[in-house]
Amino acid sequence: MDVYNARLTTGDTKTRWARTGYLGFLRQTQSITEHGELHDAVFVVGALNESLVLRGMRYHPFDVESTVSKAHRFVGNSAVFTWNHLVVIAAECTGTETDALDLVPAITSSVLEEHHLIVGVVVVVDPGSIRHGPGGEKLRSTIRTLFLEEKLNPIYVAYHM
């Protein structure tokens, strides 16, 4: 596959595009260029390989993680991924270990209400357990691997299968 000479199969088939692996879209903004014209802006939604496809719908981890961060005052960083067609959320607990139990119903109900997704597993971990790369991006595949290898060192795990 030619990464730098990709073409659409429908619509504008003449324009060449670069395949970055990120999902996004163009939208005309209200901003005006120096020539007095409205200009297009690129909105990047997220990496294609990190999106969750469940029941024929595509969900972006950032959207779900944003909902999780607002679910409870003791939720720190979080990461979402799938395992055996289940949504798994790893969430850092910034409170005490007894507060960790309160996170589970808050997270599951928030995600259900906002995204209509049933969370299969909630893993509550210590602050700093959700790893980031040198550019600040979440290493979701690493977190998933640690979960599968039982090396995430959770405070509490709730299975809703």
C-alpha positions in Angstrom: 0.0 0.0 0.0 1.4 3.4 -1.0 1.2 5.6 2.1 1.7 8.9 0.4 -0.4 8.4 -2.8 -3.7 7.1 -1.5 -6.8 8.0 -3.4 -10.5 7.9 -2.4 -12.6 5.3 -4.2 -15.6 7.6 -4.3 -16.1 11.3 -4.5 -12.9 13.2 -5.3 -10.8 10.3 -6.8 -8.1 12.6 -8.3 -6.7 14.1 -5.0 -3.8 12.3 -3.4 -3.8 11.7 0.4 -1.4 10.5 3.0 -2.5 7.6 5.1 -1.4 8.5 8.6 -3.4 5.9 10.5 -5.5 8.6 12.2 -9.2 9.3 11.8 -10.2 12.8 11.1 -12.3 15.1 9.0 -12.1 18.5 7.2 -14.6 21.2 8.0 -14.9 24.7 6.8 -14.4 27.1 9.6 -15.5 30.7 10.2 -11.9 31.8 10.2 -10.8 33.9 7.2 -7.5 33.7 5.4 -5.4 36.7 4.4 -7.2 36.5 1.0 -10.6 36.9 2.6 -11.7 33.3 2.1 -13.1 30.8 4.6 -10.6 28.0 5.2 -10.8 24.4 6.0 -9.6 22.9 9.3 -8.4 19.4 10.0 -9.9 17.8 13.1 -8.1 14.7 14.2 -10.4 12.2 16.1 -7.9 9.5 17.1 -5.7 6.7 15.9 -7.5 4.1 13.8 -5.8 1.1 15.4 -6.9 2.3 18.9 -10.6 2.7 18.1 -13.0 0.2 19.6 -15.5 -1.5 17.3 -18.4 -2.9 19.2 -21.7 -4.0 17.8 -20.8 -2.4 14.5 -20.2 1.0 16.1 -16.8 2.8 16.3 -15.9 4.3 19.7 -12.8 6.4 20.3 -11.0 5.7 23.6 -10.5 9.4 24.3 -14.3 10.0 24.4 -14.9 7.1 26.8 -11.9 8.1 29.0 -13.2 11.7 29.1 -16.5 10.4 30.5 -14.6 8.2 33.0 -12.6 11.1 34.3 -15.8 13.0 35.1 -17.5 10.0 36.7 -16.1 10.5 40.3 -13.9 12.9 42.1 -11.3 10.2 42.9 -10.9 9.0 39.3 -7.4 10.0 38.0 -6.1 8.9 34.7 -7.8 6.0 32.8 -7.4 3.8 29.8 -10.1 1.9 27.8 -9.6 -1.2 25.6 -11.4 -4.4 24.7 -10.8 -8.0 25.9 -12.9 -10.9 24.6 -15.5 -8.3 23.2 -15.8 -6.7 26.6 -15.0 -3.1 27.4 -12.3 -2.9 30.0 -11.6 0.3 31.9 -8.4 0.7 33.9 -8.8 3.8 36.2 -6.4 5.3 38.7 -7.9 5.9 42.2 -6.6 9.2 43.7 -8.4 8.5 47.0 -7.9 5.8 49.6 -8.3 2.1 48.9 -11.8 2.2 50.4 -12.7 4.9 47.9 -11.8 2.4 45.1 -15.1 0.5 45.6 -17.1 3.7 44.9 -15.4 4.2 41.5 -16.9 1.1 39.9 -20.6 2.0 39.9 -19.8 5.6 39.1 -17.7 4.6 36.1 -20.1 1.9 34.8 -23.2 4.1 35.0 -21.5 7.1 33.4 -20.2 5.1 30.5 -23.6 3.5 30.0 -25.5 6.8 30.2 -23.1 8.7 27.9 -22.0 6.1 25.3 -24.6 3.3 25.7 -21.8 0.8 26.4 -21.8 -1.9 29.1 -18.5 -2.0 30.8 -17.4 -5.6 31.2 -14.4 -5.1 33.6 -13.3 -2.2 35.7 -9.7 -2.3 37.0 -8.9 0.2 39.7 -5.2 0.9 40.0 -2.8 3.2 41.9 -2.0 6.6 40.6 0.8 6.4 38.0 -0.2 3.0 36.8 -1.6 4.3 33.5 1.5 4.6 31.4 2.3 7.3 28.9 4.9 7.4 26.0 7.5 10.1 25.6 5.1 12.3 23.7 2.5 12.1 26.4 0.2 9.6 24.6 -1.4 6.8 26.6 0.2 3.4 25.9 -3.2 1.6 25.8 -1.7 -1.5 24.2 0.9 -1.8 26.9 -1.8 -1.3 29.6 -3.9 -4.0 27.9 -0.9 -6.4 27.8 -0.2 -5.8 31.5 -3.9 -6.5 32.2 -3.8 -9.8 30.2 -0.6 -10.9 31.9 -2.0 -10.0 35.3 0.8 -7.5 35.9 -1.3 -4.3 36.3 -1.3 -4.7 40.2 -4.9 -3.6 40.7 -6.4 -2.3 44.0 -9.7 -3.8 42.9 -11.2 -5.6 39.9 -14.9 -5.8 39.1 -16.2 -8.2 36.4 -19.6 -7.5 35.0 -20.1 -10.3 32.6 
